[in-house]
Structure formats: structure tokens, C-alpha cells
Amino acid sequence: MSRTGGAQVPAINPSVDLSESQQGDLRAISYAITSLAAVFVALRMVARRKRNNVGPDDYMLLVALVGFIELLIGYEG
């Protein structure tokens, strides 16, 4: 592994201002991905209930999703 030895590393995209906050963008992406996950979990539960094949793994998936949503909401405040 070589180091740069104090040399300047060029910016990947010089038009991006790294001093401004990206928090709003990251929050929007987190909400979108979580919403998509909730849709897929709901579809999985509907499909499993139609076949009467709901198992402990499905309930753990719901617990994990609810826990993640609580975590996401907790960072709001």
C-alpha cells in the first residue's frame, strides 16, 4: 500500500461543494428506501398469508422493519 506522501489528491468532482450539508438528500434517500422496503415486506406478508405459510422469519422481518423505522424517526428529533 502506497501513500500519497503529502501530495494533493485531486477532487473527484470539482463542482461539488463539500462544505455544504447533504443531510436533506440523505434523509430523503433513507425515507425512499425504507418506504420501498415496507412495500416489499407488505407484499411478502400478503403472499405468505394467502398460502397460510407465515413463519417466524416473517414476524422477525416485521420486527426488524419496525425497529429500523423507529431508528429513522429517532434521528429526526
Buried (B, 14 or more C-beta within 10 A) or exposed (E): EEEEEEEEEEEEEEEEEEEEEEEEEEEEEBEEEBEEBBEEBEEBBEEBEEEEEBEEEBEEBBEEBEEBBEEBEEEEE
